């Protein structure tokens, strides 16, 4: 039984989106996601404890996230650093581990390094340099996942697969960064035959990379529509938002920005 948490009153808009009892909704959805993870692990012949659920809290208002905390969620994954900073300030009295999973501009690094536990979208030497320098000032380290574009879509951020090994070879120059593995965004599709090759590609890249870079062990891949297949393909971290918090009112493209063309 979770300890009682102070939760706010709801506005009409809150009720329209999350229902009259967000705590019950989130608890029910978490249980459903947990069942799906257990089944996927059984299908893959994996132990349940080998998969970590990272709830993605983007677009969920800070006051509503108090209900998520009351439901037992402690890891909050955010795409936009500005949104994460504002929520962290409003939820400062809660023991939350903040994870940034979306593209980060170098001029926003100073905000991330003050509080984030993990960063799942490291995709350039320039960003690695900026993060390491700022982490030096903060006298701390940061767990990072290197983002790879496995879908070959120009709209996606991330290293090209052929760029990965040279990039990893150079990460030793940035000792404040603690690589944990690779991250990808698969093709946005309900057709798993289109999604699966992206997941398989990331696993293959990890299997090659780990030979010379033993810290690159984990795979952060899979979202609400495909996390079960991601688990079968070897995901260690699944990033699940809508299956827990309900459908977002903002299109996904707003939170997974289009990569600028060179």
ABEGO torsion letter per residue (X at the ends): XBBBBBBBBBBAAAAAAAEABAAAAAAAAAAAAAAAAAAAAAAAGBBAAABBBBBBABGBBAAAAAAAAAAGBABBBBABAAAAAAAAAAAAABBBBBBBABBBBAAAAAAAAAABABBAABABAAAAAAAAAAAAAAGBBBBBBBBBBAAGBAABBEBBAAAAAAAAAAAAABAABBBAEBBBBBBBBABAAAAAAAAAAAAAAAAAAAAABAABABBBBEBAAAAAAAAAAGBABBBBAAAAAEBBABBAAAABBBBBBX
